[in-house]
Amino acid sequence: MPEYLAPGVYVEETSFRAKSIEGVSTSTTAFVGPTRKGPLDEAVFVSSFGDFERIFGGFEALKFGDSSKVNYLAHAVKNYFDNGGARLFVSRVMAKGEDDRGSVSLKGANDKTVSFTARTPGSAGNGQVMLSLIHTELPLDNAVLLDRAPVGALLVVSKEGEDDSIVQTLYIKESEGWFELPRQQEDESVDVAGLSATKRELVSVNVLFRDDAGNEFFYENLGLAPDHPRAIQALLAETPDRAIDRLEQPYAITGDIEAPETLYALLAAAHGKTLRITGGRDGKEPAASDYEAALSVLAGNDEIAIVAAPGYSDYAARRGIQEALLKHVETRRSYRFAVLDTRKGGGQKEALQDKSFIDSSYAALYYPWVVVANPLARAGERELLLPPSGFVCGIFARNDINRSVAKSPANEVVRGAIGLERNVTMAEQELLNPRGVNCLRFFPGRGYRLWGARTTSSDPEWKYIGPRRYFLYLEHSIDRSTQWAVFENNGSLLWANIREAVSSFLYNEWRSGNLLGGSPEEAFFVRCDRSTMTQNDLDNGRLVCLIGVAVLKPAEFVIFRIGQKTADARD
């Protein structure tokens, strides 16, 4: 209560309603896996495949030593957005080497060196750089243009020497005026307009990069001094100030770049040449520990509800990677669900073997792999085999957005599929489905569909995806929206506020059709009073709220019983 110490009228704001609980997002997804470029130790949000391509590269294959692998993650991102996904975080996986970044160096006098280096490791950083020094000639009788030159501008003044040779002197514009380079601390400014000269030219540089996939990045009219408004040292900095530059600009300039005269000399020597950027590598095939490192980056992000590692099942360390995924989603208060793949090339027997290593209600396993049109089609390579997890995660998101997280994501069209690695029959699914292997199937006239909604758990209470993910949604929503209650006085007023907040939230869920029951009393109950807490609980600062909900289970087996009847028979 505020203190009233002086007579007067006091107007205060107050609230007559309980705190509300807001439902959390359930469709935000995270992918972990190798990419051709992009930052490590960072989860980057992308909202389209275009975002992913600019930051992490395109569909081109990954080169692990002497072997190549399909870029499963890039294809999975495309399939995710095509199937209805909207929000995706990507955490790059890489078996790090000493330095896997592509680079090229220019060496000059006194061991001065300037390098153009890929900002992140990966084979996509290999390519070319073309440098062009631009000399803009100024009229000799026009001093206004010199005054208008920005701070950091470089000027080359040419004049005839004693032996009829052309002598060039370099000047830099500073706030106090023009100074000759190399700049000495005690130098005084020079009236460059009054110098006898045959030519005066402002100098800038154009830089054109072309990466391994043929993408071009062009930067024009860059200044050579750090103080220039378009300084090459800033626009191509190794650690840019702007996050968008750090993520989307693939190359940086490093080395002896602070002295404009040194940079000018090195770039002038490379003017008009095409320099090859080499040394970028994708590293070795990732191990389970590499995936663990990428998953740890996601730990502090509360928005993520679905996690997958598309293509992991095609790697030698697939079991270890799978265990890392399960450990990640089963961590206390992670509120996440994992989408897993069976191995490529396996049949029904291999799918059951893959399932035999898993028993978790926080994951679902999908079979078989999906055939798509190859976006990098070459002769004889018009189709590509991809893991189902990218498609499935998009379907999860589409189901949550269009329907509800309480509805199990199944009987949904698999967009982008033109075939399946194996056409699963009804008899085969009768063996796979009860064991927790969800199938993708083709139905004439209905297309390719996701035809399974089971978790990998052996516990009958949590065998369906819908109830498990719905409970994660309820738990996370209540957790996030009741933090205000911590350290409040643990008495009847707080208990009543908690009951009201949770009951209002669950009532809205019932009205939305997410809970079973003809009335709120049948759909849920909320208890928070002395019947749920002992004196020991109160003495130790514990508030205990008991919540029960009647969740909806999917109609997995729709049965119509039909029999014959006579015309005069009654119902």
C-alpha positions in Angstrom: 0.0 0.0 0.0 1.3 3.5 -0.7 1.8 5.9 2.2 -0.6 8.9 2.6 1.2 11.5 4.7 -0.3 14.8 3.5 -4.0 15.6 3.1 -5.2 15.5 -0.5 -6.9 13.5 -3.2 -5.1 10.5 -4.5 -6.0 8.7 -7.7 -4.5 5.2 -8.2 -4.7 2.6 -10.9 -5.8 -0.9 -9.9 -6.8 -4.1 -11.5 -10.0 -6.1 -10.9 -9.1 -9.2 -12.9 -6.8 -12.1 -12.5 -3.6 -12.4 -14.4 -4.1 -14.0 -17.8 -2.2 -16.9 -19.4 -1.2 -16.6 -23.1 -0.6 -19.7 -25.2 2.9 -20.1 -26.5 3.9 -20.8 -30.1 4.0 -24.5 -31.0 5.0 -24.2 -34.7 8.5 -22.6 -34.3 11.0 -25.2 -35.5 14.8 -25.6 -35.3 17.0 -27.6 -37.7 20.6 -28.6 -37.0 22.9 -29.9 -39.6 25.8 -29.2 -41.9 25.6 -26.3 -44.4 27.9 -24.9 -47.1 28.6 -21.7 -45.2 27.2 -19.6 -42.3 28.0 -18.8 -38.7 28.8 -21.4 -36.2 27.8 -21.4 -32.5 24.7 -19.3 -33.3 21.1 -20.1 -34.0 19.9 -17.9 -36.9 16.2 -17.2 -37.6 15.1 -17.5 -41.2 11.5 -16.9 -42.5 12.0 -18.2 -46.1 14.3 -20.3 -48.1 15.8 -17.1 -49.6 16.9 -16.1 -46.1 18.5 -19.5 -45.6 20.3 -19.4 -49.0 21.8 -15.9 -48.4 23.2 -16.9 -45.0 23.9 -20.7 -45.3 24.2 -21.3 -49.0 22.1 -23.2 -51.5 21.5 -26.9 -52.6 25.0 -27.7 -53.8 26.5 -30.9 -52.3 28.7 -30.9 -49.2 32.3 -32.1 -49.6 33.5 -34.2 -46.7 37.1 -34.9 -47.5 37.1 -36.9 -50.8 33.4 -37.8 -50.7 30.3 -35.7 -51.4 27.0 -35.8 -49.5 23.6 -34.4 -50.5 23.0 -31.1 -48.7 20.1 -32.5 -46.7 19.5 -29.5 -44.5 19.1 -27.1 -47.5 16.5 -29.3 -49.1 14.8 -29.8 -45.7 14.5 -26.0 -45.2 12.8 -25.7 -48.7 10.5 -28.6 -47.9 9.6 -27.1 -44.5 8.5 -23.8 -46.0 6.7 -25.5 -48.9 4.7 -27.6 -46.4 3.5 -24.6 -44.4 6.3 -23.8 -42.0 6.8 -20.1 -41.2 9.4 -19.7 -38.4 12.7 -21.6 -38.4 15.9 -21.4 -36.5 19.0 -23.0 -38.1 22.1 -24.1 -36.1 25.0 -25.1 -38.3 26.9 -28.3 -37.6 30.6 -28.6 -38.6 33.5 -30.8 -37.6 35.9 -27.9 -37.2 39.4 -27.9 -38.7 42.4 -25.5 -38.1 41.0 -23.0 -40.6 38.4 -24.0 -43.2 37.9 -20.6 -44.6 38.7 -19.7 -48.2 41.2 -16.8 -48.7 43.6 -15.1 -51.1 46.4 -12.8 -50.1 48.2 -9.8 -51.7 51.8 -9.3 -50.6 53.8 -6.2 -51.0 56.9 -4.4 -49.7 58.1 -4.8 -46.1 56.0 -8.0 -45.8 52.8 -6.0 -45.9 49.8 -8.2 -46.6 46.1 -7.8 -47.4 43.8 -10.8 -47.6 40.3 -11.4 -48.8 38.8 -14.1 -46.6 35.5 -15.9 -46.4 33.7 -14.8 -43.3 32.7 -18.3 -42.3 34.2 -21.8 -43.1 33.0 -23.9 -45.9 33.5 -24.8 -49.5 31.1 -22.1 -50.6 33.7 -19.5 -49.6 35.9 -20.6 -52.5 35.6 -18.4 -55.6 37.1 -15.3 -57.1 37.7 -11.6 -56.4 38.2 -8.9 -59.0 39.6 -5.5 -58.0 39.3 -2.3 -59.9 40.8 1.0 -58.8 38.7 3.9 -60.0 40.5 7.2 -60.7 38.0 10.1 -61.0 39.9 13.0 -62.6 39.1 16.5 -61.3 39.4 19.7 -63.3 42.7 21.5 -62.4 40.9 24.9 -62.0 38.1 23.7 -59.8 38.8 23.8 -56.0 35.2 23.3 -55.0 35.2 19.6 -55.7 38.2 19.2 -53.5 36.4 21.0 -50.7 33.4 18.8 -51.1 35.4 15.5 -51.0 34.4 13.5 -47.9 36.8 12.9 -45.0 38.9 9.9 -45.8 39.0 10.6 -49.5 42.3 9.8 -51.3 43.7 12.1 -53.9 46.5 11.3 -56.4 48.4 14.3 -57.7 50.5 13.8 -60.8 53.2 16.1 -62.0 56.2 16.0 -64.2 59.5 15.2 -62.7 63.0 16.6 -63.5 63.6 13.8 -66.0 60.2 14.2 -67.7 58.8 11.2 -65.7 55.5 11.4 -64.0 55.7 11.7 -60.2 52.6 10.8 -58.2 51.9 11.9 -54.6 49.1 10.6 -52.4 47.0 12.9 -50.2 44.3 12.1 -47.7 41.3 14.4 -46.7 41.0 14.9 -42.9 38.7 17.3 -41.0 41.6 19.8 -40.8 42.4 19.6 -44.5 44.5 17.6 -47.0 47.7 15.8 -45.8 50.4 14.1 -47.7 50.8 10.3 -47.2 52.4 8.6 -45.4 51.0 10.9 -42.7 53.3 12.1 -40.0 52.0 13.4 -36.7 53.7 16.8 -37.1 52.6 17.4 -40.7 50.7 20.5 -41.6 47.8 20.5 -44.1 48.5 21.1 -47.8 46.7 23.4 -50.2 46.3 20.7 -52.9 44.3 23.1 -55.1 47.4 25.4 -55.3 49.8 22.6 -56.2 51.2 22.6 -59.7 50.0 19.4 -61.3 49.2 17.8 -64.6 46.4 15.7 -63.1 44.4 15.4 -59.9 42.4 12.2 -59.3 40.2 11.0 -56.5 40.7 7.2 -55.9 38.1 4.6 -54.9 37.9 0.8 -55.5 35.3 -1.5 -56.8 35.3 -5.1 -55.6 33.5 -8.0 -57.2 33.3 -11.4 -55.4 32.0 -14.6 -57.1 31.5 -17.5 -54.8 31.7 -21.3 -55.5 28.1 -21.4 -56.6 28.4 -18.5 -59.1 26.7 -15.9 -56.8 28.1 -12.4 -57.2 28.6 -9.7 -54.6 29.5 -6.3 -55.9 30.7 -3.3 -53.8 31.5 0.0 -55.6 33.1 3.3 -54.8 34.7 2.1 -51.6 37.2 4.4 -49.8 40.6 3.3 -48.8 40.9 5.2 -45.5 39.1 4.0 -42.3 37.4 7.4 -41.9 35.8 7.3 -45.3 31.9 7.1 -45.3 32.2 4.0 -47.5 35.5 2.7 -46.1 36.4 -0.8 -47.4 37.7 -1.5 -43.9 34.1 -1.0 -42.5 31.9 -2.4 -45.3 34.1 -5.6 -45.6 35.1 -5.7 -41.9 35.8 -9.1 -40.4 33.3 -8.4 -37.6 30.8 -5.9 -38.9 28.7 -3.7 -36.6 25.4 -4.7 -38.3 24.2 -8.3 -37.8 22.7 -8.4 -41.3 26.2 -7.7 -42.8 27.8 -10.3 -40.6 25.3 -12.9 -41.8 24.8 -12.1 -45.4 28.1 -10.6 -46.6 30.3 -13.7 -47.4 33.8 -12.1 -47.5 36.0 -9.8 -45.4 39.2 -7.9 -45.9 42.0 -8.5 -43.3 45.6 -7.8 -42.8 47.5 -4.4 -43.1 44.5 -2.4 -44.0 44.7 0.6 -41.7 47.3 2.6 -43.7 45.7 4.0 -46.8 49.0 4.2 -48.7 49.8 0.6 -48.1 46.3 -0.5 -49.1 46.5 1.6 -52.2 49.8 0.1 -53.3 48.6 -3.5 -52.8 45.3 -3.0 -54.6 47.0 -1.1 -57.4 49.2 -4.1 -58.0 46.1 -6.3 -58.3 44.1 -3.9 -60.4 42.2 -5.6 -63.2 43.3 -9.1 -62.1 41.0 -12.0 -61.1 42.3 -13.6 -57.9 41.2 -17.1 -56.9 39.9 -17.6 -53.4 40.8 -21.2 -52.2 41.1 -23.2 -49.1 37.5 -23.4 -48.0 36.5 -26.8 -46.8 33.3 -28.4 -45.3 35.4 -30.5 -42.9 34.9 -34.1 -42.1 31.5 -35.9 -41.8 30.1 -34.6 -38.5 30.1 -36.7 -35.4 27.6 -36.8 -32.5 29.6 -34.4 -30.5 29.4 -31.8 -33.3 25.6 -32.1 -33.2 25.6 -31.8 -29.4 27.5 -28.5 -29.8 24.9 -27.2 -32.3 22.0 -28.3 -30.1 23.4 -26.6 -27.1 23.1 -23.3 -28.9 19.4 -23.8 -29.0 19.0 -24.4 -25.3 18.3 -20.8 -24.3 15.7 -20.1 -27.0 12.2 -20.4 -25.5 10.4 -20.1 -28.8 11.4 -23.4 -30.3 8.9 -26.3 -30.0 10.0 -28.7 -32.8 13.6 -30.0 -33.4 15.0 -32.0 -36.2 18.3 -32.9 -37.8 17.4 -33.7 -41.4 19.8 -36.2 -42.9 21.5 -37.4 -39.7 20.3 -41.0 -40.3 22.6 -41.1 -43.4 25.7 -40.5 -41.4 27.9 -43.1 -39.7 27.2 -41.5 -36.3 23.4 -41.6 -36.7 22.7 -43.4 -33.4 24.9 -41.0 -31.4 23.2 -38.0 -33.1 19.8 -39.5 -32.5 20.6 -39.9 -28.8 21.8 -36.2 -28.7 18.4 -35.1 -30.2 16.5 -37.2 -27.6 18.6 -35.9 -24.7 18.0 -32.3 -25.9 14.2 -32.6 -26.1 13.9 -34.6 -22.8 15.8 -32.0 -20.9 13.7 -30.6 -18.0 11.5 -27.6 -19.1 12.7 -27.7 -22.7 9.1 -28.2 -23.9 10.2 -29.6 -27.3 9.4 -32.5 -29.6 11.9 -34.3 -31.9 11.1 -35.5 -35.5 13.3 -38.4 -36.4 14.1 -40.2 -39.6 14.7 -43.9 -40.4 17.9 -44.7 -42.4 18.0 -44.3 -46.2 17.8 -47.5 -48.3 16.2 -49.6 -45.5 13.1 -51.7 -45.6 10.6 -52.7 -43.1 13.1 -54.7 -41.1 15.6 -51.8 -40.9 12.8 -49.4 -39.9 11.9 -51.6 -36.9 15.6 -51.9 -36.0 15.9 -48.1 -35.9 12.8 -47.9 -33.7 14.1 -50.5 -31.3 16.7 -48.1 -30.1 14.1 -45.4 -29.2 11.6 -45.2 -26.4 10.5 -41.6 -25.8 7.2 -39.8 -25.8 9.0 -36.6 -26.9 9.8 -37.9 -30.4 8.2 -39.5 -33.5 9.9 -41.6 -36.1 9.0 -41.5 -39.8 9.5 -43.9 -42.8 10.3 -44.0 -45.7 12.4 -41.4 -47.4 10.8 -39.1 -50.0 11.5 -38.7 -53.7 11.5 -35.1 -55.1 12.5 -33.4 -58.3 16.2 -32.4 -58.1 16.5 -28.6 -58.2 20.1 -29.1 -59.5 19.0 -31.5 -62.2 21.7 -33.0 -64.4 21.5 -35.7 -67.0 20.5 -38.9 -65.1 20.0 -37.0 -61.8 16.4 -35.7 -62.2 15.2 -37.1 -58.9 16.5 -36.9 -55.4 15.9 -39.0 -52.2 15.4 -36.9 -49.1 14.7 -37.7 -45.4 11.0 -37.2 -44.4 11.7 -34.9 -41.3 11.8 -31.6 -43.4 8.4 -32.3 -44.9 7.0 -33.6 -41.5 8.1 -30.5 -39.6 6.4 -28.3 -42.1 3.2 -30.4 -41.8 3.5 -30.1 -38.0 3.6 -26.3 -38.3 0.8 -26.2 -40.9 -1.4 -28.4 -38.7 -0.8 -26.2 -35.6 -1.6 -23.0 -37.6 -4.6 -24.2 -39.5 -6.1 -26.5 -36.8 -4.5 -26.8 -33.4 -1.6 -28.4 -31.6 -4.2 -30.6 -29.9 -4.9 -32.3 -33.3 -2.4 -35.0 -34.2 -0.6 -34.0 -37.4 -1.6 -36.8 -39.8 -3.7 -37.4 -42.9 -2.0 -34.4 -44.4 -0.7 -34.0 -47.9 3.1 -34.1 -48.3 3.7 -31.2 -50.6 6.6 -31.5 -53.1 6.7 -35.4 -53.0 6.8 -37.1 -56.4 7.4 -40.5 -55.0 8.5 -42.6 -52.0 11.6 -44.7 -51.6 9.2 -47.6 -50.9 5.4 -47.8 -51.3 4.2 -49.0 -47.9 1.3 -51.4 -48.1 -1.5 -51.8 -45.6 0.0 -55.1 -44.4 3.4 -53.5 -43.8 1.9 -50.6 -41.9 -0.1 -53.0 -39.7 3.3 -54.2 -38.5 5.0 -50.8 -38.3 2.3 -48.6 -36.8 1.8 -50.4 -33.5 5.6 -50.3 -33.0 5.7 -46.6 -33.3 6.9 -46.1 -36.9 4.8 -43.5 -38.7 4.5 -44.1 -42.4 4.2 -41.9 -45.5 1.9 -43.5 -48.0 0.5 -43.0 -51.5 -3.3 -43.2 -52.0 -4.7 -43.1 -55.5 -6.8 -40.0 -56.0 -5.5 -38.5 -52.7 -1.8 -38.2 -53.3 1.1 -38.7 -50.9 0.0 -38.3 -47.3 1.5 -38.5 -43.8 -0.3 -41.6 -42.4 0.7 -42.0 -38.8 0.4 -40.1 -35.5 2.3 -42.1 -32.9 5.2 -41.2 -30.7 8.1 -43.6 -30.1 7.0 -44.3 -26.5 6.0 -47.7 -25.1 3.8 -46.0 -22.5 0.1 -46.3 -23.7 -0.7 -43.0 -22.0 1.6 -41.1 -24.4 1.4 -43.1 -27.6 -0.1 -40.3 -29.7 1.6 -37.2 -30.9 -1.4 -34.9 -30.4 -1.8 -35.3 -26.6 1.9 -35.2 -26.0 2.5 -32.0 -27.9 -0.7 -30.5 -26.4 0.6 -31.2 -22.9 3.9 -29.5 -23.8 1.9 -26.5 -25.0 -0.2 -26.3 -21.8 2.9 -26.8 -19.5 5.0 -24.2 -21.3 2.1 -21.7 -21.5 1.4 -22.0 -17.8 5.1 -21.9 -16.9 5.8 -18.7 -18.9 2.7 -16.8 -17.8 2.7 -17.5 -14.0 6.2 -16.3 -13.3 4.6 -13.3 -11.6 3.6 -15.6 -8.7 7.2 -16.3 -7.5 7.9 -14.8 -4.1 4.3 -13.6 -3.6 2.8 -14.2 -0.2 1.8 -17.9 -0.2 -1.8 -17.5 1.0 -5.4 -17.8 0.0 -5.3 -14.6 -2.1 -2.5 -16.0 -4.3 -4.1 -19.4 -4.5 -7.4 -17.8 -5.8 -5.5 -15.8 -8.4 -3.7 -18.9 -9.6 -6.9 -20.8 -9.8 -8.6 -18.1 -11.7 -5.7 -17.6 -14.2 -5.4 -21.3 -15.0 -9.2 -22.0 -15.1 -9.7 -19.1 -17.5 -7.0 -20.4 -19.8 -8.4 -23.9 -19.8 -11.9 -22.7 -20.3 -10.8 -20.9 -23.4 -9.1 -24.2 -24.6 -12.4 -26.1 -24.0 -14.4 -23.5 -25.9 -11.9 -23.9 -28.8 -12.6 -27.6 -28.9 -9.3 -28.8 -27.6 -10.6 -30.6 -24.5 -13.0 -33.5 -24.1 -16.3 -33.0 -22.2 -19.7 -31.4 -22.5 -19.0 -28.9 -19.8 -16.0 -27.2 -18.2 -16.4 -29.4 -15.2 -16.0 -32.5 -17.4 -13.1 -31.0 -19.4 -10.8 -29.9 -16.6 -10.3 -29.1 -12.9 -7.9 -26.8 -11.1 -7.2 -27.1 -7.3 -4.9 -24.8 -5.4 -5.8 -24.7 -1.7 -5.0 -26.4 1.6 -6.0 -29.7 0.1 -3.1 -29.6 -2.3 -0.5 -28.3 0.2 0.7 -29.5 3.5 2.1 -27.3 6.2 5.5 -28.6 5.3 5.0 -27.3 1.7 4.1 -23.9 3.1 7.0 -23.8 5.5 9.4 -24.6 2.6 7.9 -22.0 0.2 6.1 -24.4 -2.1 2.8 -23.6 -3.8 1.2 -26.7 -5.3 -1.5 -26.5 -7.9 -3.2 -29.6 -9.2 -4.6 -29.5 -12.7 -6.4 -32.2 -14.6 -7.5 -32.0 -18.2 -9.4 -34.4 -20.5 -7.4 -34.4 -23.7 -8.7 -35.6 -27.1 -7.1 -38.6 -28.7 -7.0 -39.1 -32.5 -9.6 -41.3 -34.2 -6.9 -43.6 -35.5 -9.3 -46.4 -36.3 -12.6 -45.3 -37.8 -14.9 -48.3 -37.6 -18.4 -48.5 -39.2 -20.3 -51.6 -38.3 -22.8 -52.6 -41.0 -25.2 -55.6 -40.9 -28.2 -56.8 -42.7 -31.7 -56.2 -41.4 -35.1 -57.2 -42.5 -37.7 -54.7 -43.7 -39.9 -55.0 -40.6 -37.0 -55.1 -38.1 -36.9 -52.3 -35.6 -33.8 -50.4 -34.4 
